[in-house]
Amino acid sequence: MNAVGIAIIICIAVSLIIVAAVGVIAFIAGSSHRKKTAEAVIGSAENEAKKILEEAIKAAEAKKKEVVLEGKEEVHQFRNESEKELADRRKEVQRRERRMQQKEEAIDRKMESLEHKEENIADMKQQAEALLAEAEGIKANQYEALERISGLSIEQAKDFLLKKLENELVHEKAAKIMEIEQQTREDAEKTAREIITLAIQRCAADHVAEATISVVPLPNDEMKGRIIGREGRNIRTIETMTGVDLIIDDTPEAITISCFEPVRREIARVALEKLIADGRIHPTRIEEMIEKARREVDATIKQEGERAVIEADVNGIHPEIVKLLGRMRYRTSYGQNVLNHSLEVAFLSGMMASELGLDPALARRAGLLHDIGKALDHETEGTHVELGLEVAHKYKEHEVVIDAIQSHHGDVEPLTIIACLVQAADAVSAARPGARRENLENYIKRLEKLENVASSFEGVERCYAIQAGREIRIMVTPEIIDDDNMVLLARNICKKIESDLEYPGQIKVNMVRESRAIEYAR
């Protein structure tokens, strides 16, 4: 390296040293400047803080004076109010003290008066005792004089007078009892007539005799042929499954359904209306519609039972009894609807019970359930009274309701007044003009006996009396009765009908045996 290079290096080193020195000096000068600036800011902030603190102290002093002044005013006001209240109480105490002093003075005066009266009473008592002793002496002298005059002792005279009085009272008592009984009987009869008349007036009801036929309108006469079906298979299916008799005559655009059993007739009517509306009429569809109609009628039965319970305003009835009430919608007695009859009896019983001051709710309950036995199927043995008692005992009905059920026809003497009211209401409801038709009950009983005779044989599955009792249609169980035994069974049923029943003309025994095999192609 030559001298020039060394000089250059030295110059560069000197330059770097100078630059470094300048930087250090500049840094030291900047730090000093920033320190002075920060000290100036801190001094300014301290001065500001001192001013704020002084102002806060002044404000606190002012607030303190204000609060102290307000406190003094409140204390002064409270002291005034307390002094006023204390003065009022002091006046009230003084007033009560004056009243107590006046009462004490009045009590003292009364005590003095009572003491004076006691002294007078003591004097009067002494005088009265003296007079009483004098009267006793006079009385004894009179008794002695009477005994001498009459020749009878006191006991003998007393016995004589008592016997004479007893003889006179016996006649008067008998006459008075007869008079009271006669008056009571007349009043009771008059009151009963007024109560029954008032109940009848308040319970106005329409009466329509139930018919044993239903008419189904048709859209056109062509529908009759479709209902009959090929070789009559459709109409046979309907009659077999429902147990009714379809009458297809010259009546335009109408078919008549005939059956003494209204539930079957209603099922057949609903099913026919559905078939007519649907338009597809064949045996399979007929079976579907009949099953659907049965479900709808069952639902209607439940609704009718609930409606009857609500109308009669009766609570706590067992659901099974509600269903039986709904079935009474389709039962008749001498042409009178049994459910409407039971509701009317319930209303009449409740009104008469109200007039007599009895429990109207219990009377309505007894009236509503008095004919519940008529809701049971006609295949069940026993009278409707016996069946109703079984139902009432089974579902733990009230003793008054049970008494009304067993005594409403007079078979048993009623034990309660409500049972007597139900008996009277039942007679009133049945006696209304146009309420019943006498020959309908006998007609239904004859058909029921005819069905019961057929049902008593083994192998009979279902049977229906149709054609107004001129035909009994019997469906047998194919596993029990074969084709050969059907002839023997029909003959035996005919013989039993001839021996047990009385009927006009002749009865046709129609046996039906059907076997089915159902499979599904998948």
C-alpha positions as CSV (number, residue, x, y, z in Angstrom):
1,M,0.0,0.0,0.0
2,N,1.4,3.4,-0.9
3,A,1.2,6.7,0.9
4,V,-1.7,7.9,-1.1
5,G,-3.8,4.9,0.0
6,I,-2.9,5.4,3.6
7,A,-3.8,9.0,3.4
8,I,-7.2,8.2,1.9
9,I,-7.9,5.7,4.7
10,I,-6.9,8.2,7.3
11,C,-9.2,10.8,5.8
12,I,-12.1,8.3,5.7
13,A,-11.4,7.4,9.4
14,V,-11.3,11.0,10.4
15,S,-14.5,11.7,8.5
16,L,-16.3,8.8,10.3
17,I,-15.1,10.0,13.7
18,I,-16.3,13.5,12.9
19,V,-19.7,12.2,11.8
20,A,-19.9,10.1,15.0
21,A,-19.0,13.0,17.1
22,V,-21.6,15.2,15.4
23,G,-24.3,12.5,16.0
24,V,-23.5,12.2,19.6
25,I,-23.6,15.9,20.1
26,A,-26.9,16.1,18.2
27,F,-28.4,13.3,20.3
28,I,-27.2,14.9,23.5
29,A,-28.7,18.3,22.4
30,G,-32.0,16.6,21.4
31,S,-32.3,14.8,24.7
32,S,-31.7,18.0,26.6
33,H,-34.3,19.7,24.5
34,R,-36.9,17.0,25.1
35,K,-36.2,17.0,28.8
36,K,-36.7,20.7,29.0
37,T,-39.9,20.3,26.9
38,A,-41.2,17.5,29.2
39,E,-40.3,19.4,32.3
40,A,-42.2,22.4,30.9
41,V,-45.3,20.1,30.2
42,I,-45.1,18.5,33.6
43,G,-44.9,21.9,35.3
44,S,-47.9,23.1,33.3
45,A,-49.9,19.9,34.2
46,E,-49.0,20.3,37.9
47,N,-50.2,23.9,37.8
48,E,-53.4,22.8,36.1
49,A,-53.9,20.0,38.6
50,K,-53.4,22.5,41.5
51,K,-56.0,24.8,39.9
52,I,-58.5,21.9,39.5
53,L,-57.8,20.7,43.1
54,E,-58.3,24.2,44.4
55,E,-61.6,24.6,42.5
56,A,-62.8,21.1,43.7
57,I,-62.0,22.1,47.3
58,K,-63.9,25.3,46.9
59,A,-66.9,23.5,45.2
60,A,-66.8,20.9,48.0
61,E,-66.8,23.6,50.7
62,A,-69.7,25.3,48.9
63,K,-71.6,21.9,48.6
64,K,-70.9,21.2,52.3
65,K,-72.3,24.5,53.3
66,E,-75.4,23.9,51.1
67,V,-75.9,20.4,52.5
68,V,-75.5,21.6,56.1
69,L,-78.0,24.4,55.4
70,E,-80.5,21.9,53.9
71,G,-80.0,19.5,56.9
72,K,-80.7,22.3,59.3
73,E,-83.8,23.2,57.5
74,E,-85.0,19.6,57.4
75,V,-84.2,19.2,61.1
76,H,-86.1,22.4,61.9
77,Q,-89.1,21.2,59.8
78,F,-89.0,17.8,61.4
79,R,-88.9,19.4,64.8
80,N,-92.0,21.5,64.0
81,E,-93.9,18.5,62.6
82,S,-93.0,16.4,65.6
83,E,-94.0,19.1,68.0
84,K,-97.3,19.5,66.1
85,E,-98.0,15.8,66.2
86,L,-97.1,15.6,69.8
87,A,-99.5,18.4,70.6
88,D,-102.3,16.6,68.6
89,R,-101.6,13.4,70.5
90,R,-101.5,15.3,73.8
91,K,-105.0,16.7,73.0
92,E,-106.3,13.3,72.0
93,V,-105.1,11.8,75.3
94,Q,-106.7,14.6,77.2
95,R,-109.9,14.1,75.3
96,R,-109.9,10.4,76.1
97,E,-109.1,11.1,79.7
98,R,-112.1,13.4,79.9
99,R,-114.3,10.7,78.3
100,M,-113.1,8.0,80.7
101,Q,-113.7,10.3,83.6
102,Q,-117.2,11.0,82.4
103,K,-117.8,7.2,82.0
104,E,-116.5,6.5,85.5
105,E,-118.8,9.2,86.9
106,A,-121.8,7.6,85.0
107,I,-120.8,4.2,86.3
108,D,-120.7,5.5,89.8
109,R,-124.1,7.0,89.5
110,K,-125.5,3.7,88.1
111,M,-123.9,1.8,90.9
112,E,-125.6,4.1,93.4
113,S,-128.9,3.6,91.6
114,L,-128.5,-0.2,91.6
115,E,-127.7,-0.2,95.3
116,H,-130.8,1.8,96.0
117,K,-132.9,-0.6,93.8
118,E,-131.4,-3.6,95.6
119,E,-132.5,-2.2,98.9
120,N,-136.0,-1.6,97.5
121,I,-136.1,-5.1,96.1
122,A,-135.1,-6.7,99.4
123,D,-138.0,-4.8,101.1
124,M,-140.4,-5.9,98.3
125,K,-139.1,-9.5,98.6
126,Q,-139.9,-9.5,102.3
127,Q,-143.3,-8.2,101.7
128,A,-143.9,-10.7,98.9
129,E,-142.8,-13.6,101.2
130,A,-145.2,-12.4,103.8
131,L,-148.1,-12.2,101.4
132,L,-147.2,-15.6,100.0
133,A,-147.2,-17.2,103.4
134,E,-150.6,-15.6,104.0
135,A,-151.9,-16.9,100.7
136,E,-150.7,-20.4,101.4
137,G,-152.6,-20.3,104.7
138,I,-155.7,-19.1,103.0
139,K,-155.3,-21.8,100.3
140,A,-154.9,-24.5,102.9
141,N,-158.0,-23.3,104.7
142,Q,-159.9,-23.3,101.3
143,Y,-158.7,-26.9,100.5
144,E,-159.9,-28.0,103.9
145,A,-163.3,-26.4,103.4
146,L,-163.6,-27.9,99.9
147,E,-162.7,-31.4,101.2
148,R,-165.4,-31.0,103.9
149,I,-168.0,-29.8,101.3
150,S,-167.2,-32.3,98.5
151,G,-166.3,-35.3,100.7
152,L,-163.2,-35.9,98.4
153,S,-159.6,-35.6,99.1
154,I,-157.2,-33.5,97.0
155,E,-155.8,-36.6,95.2
156,Q,-159.3,-37.9,94.5
157,A,-160.6,-34.6,93.1
158,K,-157.4,-34.3,90.9
159,D,-158.0,-37.8,89.5
160,F,-161.6,-37.1,88.8
161,L,-160.8,-33.9,86.9
162,L,-158.0,-35.5,84.9
163,K,-160.2,-38.4,83.8
164,K,-163.0,-36.0,82.8
165,L,-160.5,-33.8,80.9
166,E,-158.9,-36.8,79.2
167,N,-162.3,-38.1,77.9
168,E,-163.1,-34.7,76.5
169,L,-159.7,-34.4,74.9
170,V,-159.8,-37.8,73.2
171,H,-162.8,-36.8,71.1
172,E,-161.4,-33.3,70.3
173,K,-158.0,-34.8,69.4
174,A,-159.6,-37.3,67.0
175,A,-161.7,-34.7,65.3
176,K,-158.7,-32.3,65.1
177,I,-156.5,-35.1,63.6
178,M,-159.2,-35.9,61.0
179,E,-159.5,-32.3,60.1
180,I,-155.7,-31.8,59.8
181,E,-155.4,-35.0,57.7
182,Q,-158.1,-33.8,55.3
183,Q,-156.7,-30.4,55.1
184,T,-153.2,-31.7,54.5
185,R,-154.4,-34.1,51.9
186,E,-156.2,-31.3,50.0
187,D,-153.2,-29.0,50.3
188,A,-150.8,-31.7,49.2
189,E,-153.0,-32.6,46.2
190,K,-153.3,-28.9,45.3
191,T,-149.6,-28.3,45.7
192,A,-148.7,-31.4,43.7
193,R,-151.0,-30.4,40.9
194,E,-149.5,-26.9,40.8
195,I,-145.9,-28.2,40.8
196,I,-146.6,-30.7,38.0
197,T,-148.5,-28.1,36.0
198,L,-145.7,-25.6,36.4
199,A,-143.1,-28.2,35.4
200,I,-145.1,-29.1,32.3
201,Q,-145.5,-25.5,31.3
202,R,-141.8,-24.8,31.7
203,C,-140.8,-28.0,29.8
204,A,-142.5,-27.7,26.4
205,A,-141.5,-30.5,24.0
206,D,-142.4,-31.6,20.5
207,H,-143.3,-35.2,19.9
208,V,-142.8,-37.1,16.7
209,A,-143.5,-40.8,16.5
210,E,-140.4,-42.7,15.3
211,A,-140.9,-44.6,12.0
212,T,-139.4,-48.0,11.2
213,I,-138.4,-46.9,7.6
214,S,-136.0,-44.5,6.1
215,V,-136.1,-43.0,2.6
216,V,-132.9,-42.5,0.7
217,P,-133.2,-40.1,-2.3
218,L,-131.6,-41.0,-5.6
219,P,-130.1,-38.7,-8.2
220,N,-132.0,-40.7,-10.9
221,D,-133.8,-43.9,-11.4
222,E,-130.8,-45.5,-13.2
223,M,-129.1,-45.6,-9.7
224,K,-131.7,-48.2,-8.6
225,G,-130.3,-50.7,-11.1
226,R,-126.8,-50.1,-10.0
227,I,-127.8,-50.6,-6.3
228,I,-129.5,-53.9,-7.3
229,G,-126.4,-55.0,-9.2
230,R,-125.8,-57.9,-11.5
231,E,-128.3,-60.7,-10.5
232,G,-129.0,-58.7,-7.3
233,R,-125.6,-59.2,-5.8
234,N,-125.2,-55.6,-4.6
235,I,-128.6,-55.5,-2.8
236,R,-128.1,-58.9,-1.3
237,T,-124.7,-57.8,0.1
238,I,-126.2,-54.6,1.6
239,E,-129.1,-56.5,3.2
240,T,-126.9,-59.3,4.5
241,M,-124.3,-57.0,6.1
242,T,-126.7,-54.5,7.6
243,G,-129.7,-56.7,8.4
244,V,-132.2,-54.4,6.8
245,D,-134.7,-54.8,4.0
246,L,-134.3,-52.5,0.9
247,I,-137.6,-51.8,-0.8
248,I,-137.1,-50.7,-4.4
249,D,-140.6,-50.0,-5.9
250,D,-142.1,-47.6,-8.4
251,T,-141.4,-44.6,-6.1
252,P,-139.4,-42.2,-8.4
253,E,-135.8,-41.5,-7.3
254,A,-136.1,-43.0,-3.9
255,I,-135.3,-46.3,-2.0
256,T,-137.0,-47.3,1.2
257,I,-135.0,-48.9,4.0
258,S,-137.2,-51.0,6.3
259,C,-136.0,-52.4,9.7
260,F,-137.3,-52.3,13.2
261,E,-133.8,-51.8,14.7
262,P,-133.0,-48.1,14.2
263,V,-129.2,-48.5,14.5
264,R,-129.0,-50.9,11.7
265,R,-131.3,-48.7,9.6
266,E,-129.2,-45.7,10.3
267,I,-126.0,-47.6,9.3
268,A,-127.7,-48.7,6.1
269,R,-128.9,-45.2,5.3
270,V,-125.4,-43.6,5.8
271,A,-123.7,-46.4,3.8
272,L,-126.2,-46.0,0.9
273,E,-125.8,-42.2,0.8
274,K,-122.0,-42.7,0.7
275,L,-122.3,-45.3,-2.1
276,I,-124.5,-43.0,-4.1
277,A,-122.2,-40.1,-3.7
278,D,-119.1,-42.2,-4.5
279,G,-120.7,-43.9,-7.6
280,R,-118.7,-47.1,-7.3
281,I,-121.1,-49.8,-6.2
282,H,-119.8,-53.3,-5.9
283,P,-119.6,-55.9,-3.1
284,T,-116.1,-54.9,-1.9
285,R,-116.9,-51.2,-2.0
286,I,-120.2,-51.9,-0.2
287,E,-118.4,-53.6,2.6
288,E,-116.0,-50.7,3.0
289,M,-118.8,-48.1,3.1
290,I,-120.8,-50.2,5.6
291,E,-117.8,-50.4,7.9
292,K,-117.2,-46.7,7.6
293,A,-120.9,-46.0,8.3
294,R,-120.7,-48.1,11.4
295,R,-117.7,-46.0,12.7
296,E,-119.6,-42.8,11.9
297,V,-122.7,-44.0,13.7
298,D,-120.6,-45.0,16.7
299,A,-119.1,-41.5,16.7
300,T,-122.6,-40.0,16.5
301,I,-123.7,-42.2,19.4
302,K,-120.9,-40.8,21.5
303,Q,-121.7,-37.2,20.5
304,E,-125.4,-37.7,21.3
305,G,-124.6,-39.0,24.7
306,E,-122.3,-36.1,25.5
307,R,-125.0,-33.7,24.2
308,A,-127.6,-35.3,26.4
309,V,-125.3,-35.0,29.5
310,I,-124.7,-31.3,28.7
311,E,-128.3,-30.5,28.1
312,A,-129.4,-32.2,31.4
313,D,-126.6,-30.4,33.2
314,V,-125.4,-33.6,34.9
315,N,-121.7,-34.1,35.8
316,G,-119.5,-37.1,36.6
317,I,-121.2,-39.7,34.5
318,H,-119.1,-42.7,33.5
319,P,-118.0,-42.7,29.8
320,E,-119.6,-46.1,29.2
321,I,-123.0,-44.7,30.5
322,V,-122.5,-41.7,28.2
323,K,-122.2,-44.2,25.3
324,L,-125.4,-46.0,26.4
325,L,-127.2,-42.6,26.5
326,G,-126.1,-42.1,22.9
327,R,-127.5,-45.4,21.9
328,M,-130.8,-44.4,23.3
329,R,-131.0,-41.9,20.4
330,Y,-131.7,-44.8,18.2
331,R,-134.2,-46.6,20.6
332,T,-137.9,-46.1,20.7
333,S,-140.6,-47.0,23.2
334,Y,-144.1,-47.1,21.8
335,G,-142.9,-44.9,19.0
336,Q,-141.3,-42.3,21.4
337,N,-137.6,-41.6,21.2
338,V,-136.1,-42.9,24.4
339,L,-133.3,-40.3,24.6
340,N,-135.7,-37.4,24.2
341,H,-138.1,-39.0,26.7
342,S,-135.2,-39.4,29.2
343,L,-134.2,-35.8,28.8
344,E,-137.8,-34.6,29.2
345,V,-138.1,-36.7,32.4
346,A,-134.8,-35.2,33.6
347,F,-136.1,-31.7,33.1
348,L,-139.4,-32.3,34.7
349,S,-137.8,-34.1,37.7
350,G,-135.3,-31.2,38.2
351,M,-138.1,-28.6,38.1
352,M,-140.3,-30.4,40.5
353,A,-137.3,-31.0,42.9
354,S,-136.5,-27.3,42.8
355,E,-140.1,-26.4,43.7
356,L,-139.9,-28.8,46.7
357,G,-136.5,-27.6,47.9
358,L,-134.7,-30.8,46.9
359,D,-131.5,-31.3,45.0
360,P,-132.4,-30.6,41.3
361,A,-129.0,-31.9,40.0
362,L,-129.6,-35.3,41.6
363,A,-133.2,-35.4,40.4
364,R,-132.1,-34.6,36.8
365,R,-129.5,-37.4,37.0
366,A,-132.1,-39.9,38.2
367,G,-134.5,-38.8,35.5
368,L,-131.9,-39.0,32.7
369,L,-130.8,-42.5,33.7
370,H,-134.1,-44.1,34.7
371,D,-134.5,-45.9,31.3
372,I,-130.8,-46.6,30.7
373,G,-131.6,-50.3,30.5
374,K,-133.3,-49.7,27.1
375,A,-130.0,-48.7,25.6
376,L,-128.6,-52.3,25.9
377,D,-128.7,-54.6,22.9
378,H,-132.0,-56.4,22.5
379,E,-130.2,-59.8,22.6
380,T,-129.5,-59.2,26.3
381,E,-131.9,-61.0,28.6
382,G,-133.9,-59.3,31.2
383,T,-136.3,-56.3,31.5
384,H,-134.9,-52.8,31.0
385,V,-135.4,-52.2,34.7
386,E,-133.2,-55.2,35.6
387,L,-130.6,-54.2,33.0
388,G,-130.6,-50.6,34.2
389,L,-130.0,-51.7,37.8
390,E,-127.0,-53.8,36.6
391,V,-125.5,-50.8,34.8
392,A,-126.1,-48.5,37.8
393,H,-124.5,-50.9,40.3
394,K,-121.6,-51.7,37.9
395,Y,-120.7,-48.0,37.5
396,K,-121.5,-47.1,41.2
397,E,-124.3,-44.7,40.7
398,H,-125.9,-42.8,43.5
399,E,-128.4,-44.8,45.7
400,V,-131.2,-42.3,44.8
401,V,-130.6,-43.0,41.1
402,I,-130.7,-46.8,41.7
403,D,-134.0,-46.3,43.6
404,A,-135.5,-44.3,40.8
405,I,-134.5,-46.9,38.2
406,Q,-136.0,-49.8,40.1
407,S,-139.2,-48.0,41.1
408,H,-140.2,-45.9,38.2
409,H,-142.7,-48.4,36.9
410,G,-144.1,-49.1,40.4
411,D,-142.7,-52.6,40.6
412,V,-140.9,-51.6,43.8
413,E,-142.0,-49.0,46.4
414,P,-139.9,-45.9,46.1
415,L,-137.7,-45.1,49.1
416,T,-136.9,-41.5,48.3
417,I,-138.9,-38.4,47.2
418,I,-136.8,-38.0,44.1
419,A,-137.8,-41.5,43.0
420,C,-141.4,-40.5,43.3
421,L,-140.7,-37.4,41.3
422,V,-139.1,-39.5,38.5
423,Q,-142.1,-41.8,38.5
424,A,-144.4,-38.8,38.1
425,A,-142.3,-37.2,35.4
426,D,-142.1,-40.5,33.5
427,A,-145.9,-40.8,33.5
428,V,-146.3,-37.1,32.4
429,S,-143.8,-37.5,29.6
430,A,-145.4,-40.7,28.3
431,A,-148.9,-39.3,28.7
432,R,-148.4,-36.3,26.5
433,P,-150.7,-36.4,23.5
434,G,-148.9,-38.0,20.5
435,A,-145.9,-39.0,22.5
436,R,-146.3,-42.8,22.0
437,R,-147.8,-45.2,19.6
438,E,-149.1,-48.3,21.3
439,N,-148.6,-50.9,18.6
440,L,-144.9,-50.2,18.0
441,E,-143.7,-51.7,21.2
442,N,-145.6,-55.0,20.7
443,Y,-144.2,-55.1,17.1
444,I,-140.6,-54.6,18.3
445,K,-141.0,-57.2,21.0
446,R,-142.3,-59.7,18.5
447,L,-139.3,-59.2,16.2
448,E,-136.9,-59.3,19.2
449,K,-138.4,-62.6,20.3
450,L,-138.1,-63.9,16.7
451,E,-134.4,-63.0,16.7
452,N,-133.8,-64.4,20.1
453,V,-135.3,-67.8,19.1
454,A,-132.9,-68.0,16.1
455,S,-129.9,-66.8,18.2
456,S,-130.4,-69.6,20.8
457,F,-129.1,-72.3,18.4
458,E,-125.5,-73.2,18.2
459,G,-123.6,-72.1,15.1
460,V,-125.8,-69.0,14.5
461,E,-123.5,-66.0,14.0
462,R,-126.0,-63.2,13.3
463,C,-129.7,-63.0,12.6
464,Y,-132.0,-60.2,11.4
465,A,-135.8,-60.1,11.4
466,I,-136.8,-58.3,8.2
467,Q,-139.9,-57.9,6.0
468,A,-141.9,-56.7,9.1
469,G,-141.2,-60.0,10.8
470,R,-142.3,-62.2,7.8
471,E,-138.7,-63.3,7.3
472,I,-135.7,-64.2,9.5
473,R,-132.3,-64.0,7.8
474,I,-129.7,-66.2,9.6
475,M,-126.0,-66.2,9.0
476,V,-124.2,-69.3,10.3
477,T,-120.6,-70.0,11.1
478,P,-119.2,-72.1,8.2
479,E,-116.8,-73.9,10.4
480,I,-119.6,-75.2,12.6
481,I,-122.5,-75.6,10.2
482,D,-122.0,-77.3,6.9
483,D,-124.4,-77.4,4.0
484,D,-126.1,-80.6,5.2
485,N,-126.6,-79.3,8.7
486,M,-128.1,-76.0,7.4
487,V,-131.3,-77.9,6.3
488,L,-131.6,-79.5,9.7
489,L,-130.9,-76.3,11.5
490,A,-133.6,-74.4,9.5
491,R,-136.1,-77.1,10.3
492,N,-135.4,-77.0,14.0
493,I,-135.6,-73.2,14.1
494,C,-139.0,-73.4,12.3
495,K,-140.3,-75.9,14.8
496,K,-139.2,-73.7,17.7
497,I,-140.8,-70.6,16.2
498,E,-144.0,-72.5,15.7
499,S,-144.0,-73.7,19.3
500,D,-142.8,-70.6,21.1
501,L,-144.2,-67.6,19.2
502,E,-147.5,-66.3,18.1
503,Y,-147.5,-64.5,14.7
504,P,-149.9,-63.8,11.8
505,G,-149.3,-65.6,8.5
506,Q,-146.0,-67.4,8.0
507,I,-142.3,-66.7,8.6
508,K,-139.6,-67.5,6.1
509,V,-136.4,-68.8,7.6
510,N,-133.5,-67.8,5.2
511,M,-130.2,-69.4,6.0
512,V,-126.9,-67.9,4.7
513,R,-123.6,-69.8,4.8
514,E,-120.5,-68.1,3.3
515,S,-116.9,-69.2,3.1
516,R,-114.2,-66.8,2.0
517,A,-110.5,-67.1,1.0
518,I,-108.6,-63.9,0.7
519,E,-105.0,-63.6,-0.6
520,Y,-103.0,-60.7,-1.9
521,A,-100.9,-60.7,-5.1
522,R,-97.6,-58.7,-4.6
